[in-house]
Amino acid sequence: MGFAIQRPRSPSYFRRTCLVLKAWIQQPFQVASVCPSSTYLTEAIADRHCIRSANVVVELGPGAGDTTLALLKRMGPNSRLLAIEKSPELAEATREIDDPRLTTVHGDASELIDILAQQNISCVDVVVSGIPFSALPTGTAKRITRSIHHVLSPGGTFIAYQLREDIRSFARPLFGPAKTQSVAFNLPPLQVYSWTKIINDQAETASIAINT
């Protein structure tokens, strides 16, 4: 049996576009796009069983909230979405989404474990990331990827939408090969990568060493 969720109120597309452009002008290497994500991209990310069945989803780099809205549309009525955004302008846009399931934190993904502890979250079912890993220092990218693996429950899912494939080299030692989907109808065109957390000794050792 399905359930009805009231559509969350959100800033207009024009306002989201202005905020994305402003953030890109101020931090062009940290903001992956100059316009909000397309419906093709957000549906490729959110229209999944793991999202519909999740109790807790963490979104890293939600931007102006287009992916956030798509996730909320698919998530259950008693689920929780924690969005972590480094750009103050984009965090402001995501905060304007009016949905009791959503918590927005202005913070850095490299502090993921500490942020989850502050939010009293001990178990994460899905992590969705729009952070441009190709623009990060290698050490920071590895730390974030290890933190993601560390906080995910066994069987949890990591989804990353990226312009370049650098994320593969960071995630493969922990998660193994990725499933990949191309989304051409987006500016820019992106790849959506997904992994499932399967515990093994090598990956668990790497995940524990998140400060190295």
N, C-alpha and C positions, 0 to 999 in steps of 0.2 A: 504494500500500500504506500502511495506517495504521501508527501506532506507539503504544506504550503508555507513558504517563508516570505514575509513582507519584504518587498524590494528595498534595499538600503538607499537612503538619500545620499547624494554625492555631489561634488562640485561639477559644474557644466563642462562639456567637452572643451569649450573655448578657454575656460579658466585653467583646466588641466594642461592644455596646450601651452598657454602662456607661462605656467609655472615650470613645465619641462624645459621650454626654451630658455627661461631665465637661469635655471639650474645648469643647463648645458653651457651657456655663455660664461658662467662663473667657474665651472669645473668641467671643462670639455673632456678630460681624460677619465672622469669618474662617472659621467652620465652617458649611457650607451646610445641614446637616441635624442633627436631634436623634436620628436612629436610623440603623442601617446601610442601605446601598442594597438595593433589592429585586432578586430574581433577574431580573425583567423588564428592569430597567435594566442590570444587569451583562451580561446576554446581548446586549442591544442594542448595547453598547459592544464586547464581546469577540468575538462570533460573526461574524467578518469574515475575508476572505481575507488582508487586509493584516496581521492579527495572526498568523494561522497561518503565513504565509511570512516574517515578520520575523526578522531576526537580532538586532536591538537595539530594544527598546521602552523609552521613558521615560514614567513616570507622575508627574504633578504633582498633589499633594494626594490621595494614595491613601486618606485617612481611616483607618478601622479595618481596611482591607485586603480588603473584599468585592470591589471591582473588581479588585484585585491577584490574588485567587484565581481570578477568572474569566479574567483574561488568561493566567495560568500554565496554566490548564486547556486553553487553545486554542493556546498557543505551542509551538514545536518543542522537542525534547529538548536541542538544542545552542544554543538562543537565550539571550538575556540580558535581564532586566528590572531597570531602575534606578528605584526609587521615591523621590521627594523630598517630604518632609513637613515643614511648618513647625511644627506643634504637637508638642511633646515627647510628650504622652500618646498621640496617634495614631501617631507614629513608633514608639513602643514596641509598639503593637499590630501594626503591619506587620512589625516586626523578629521577632515571635514566629512568623511564618510560616516554616516550615522547608522551604526549597527551594533547592538550590544555584544555581539560575538567578537568584535574587533578591538584589539588594543594596539596602538601605534607608539613605537618608541623611537625617539631621535637618538640614534647610537650607531656604533661601528660593528659590523659583522664579525670582526676579529675578537670582539668581546662577547660572542654568542653565549658561551657557557655562563658567564657572570650575569648577563641579562636574563637568561632563563631562570637562574637562581633567584634573582630579584623579583621575578614575576611568579615565583612559586610553581614553576613548570618543571616536572621531573621526567616526563615521558612525551616524546614527539613522534608523531606518526608520519608526517611528510614535511620536508623542507623544500621550498621553492626559491630559486635564486635567479635574480636578474643582474647580479653584480658582474661587470665585465672582467672576468678573471685574467684576460690577456693584458689588461692595463695595470694589474697589481704587481708589486714586487714578488718574486718567487717565494720568499719566506712567508709573506703575508697570505698568499694564495694557498700555500700548503697548510698553514695554520687554520685558516677558515675551513678548508676541506676536511681536515682531521677533526675539527670541532663538530662539523655537521655529522660525520660518521659517529662520533662519540655520543651525541645527544639523540640520535635516531634509535628507536626501538628495533629489535630484531624483526626483519620483515618490512621495516619502514622504507620509504621511498624518497630519493633525492632527485629533484627535477631542476635543471639549469637551462635557461635559454640564452644563447650566446651567438656573437658574430663570428668569432674565431674558435678554434678547437683546442686551445690551451688547456681547458678544463679536463680534457681526457687524460692528460699526463698526470694531473694532480689527483684525479678520482680513481683511476684504474688500480693503483696499488691497494686501495682500500675496498673498492666496490666491484672490481672486475670490469669487463667490457660494458659499454653503454648501449642502450637502445636509442636510436636517433631518428628524428623526424624533421624534415625541412619545411619551413614556412616561408614561401616566396612572397605572399601577399602581406608584407609588412615593410616598414621603412625604418631601418634597413632590413633586408631578408635575414632570417635567423635560423639557427639549428636548435631544436629542443632535445636535450639529452636527459635520459632517466636511468637510474640505477636502483636496485633493491639491496638493502643491507643484509648480507649473509655473514654470520660470524665465522671467522677462522683465525687460527693463531697468529698468522702474519699480519692480517688486517687489524686485529685487536691490539697487537703490540704497537703498530703504527698509530692507531687512534689514541692510545694512552699517551704517547709521546707528543702531545699537542704543543708543548712549549719549546720543542727543538726546531 
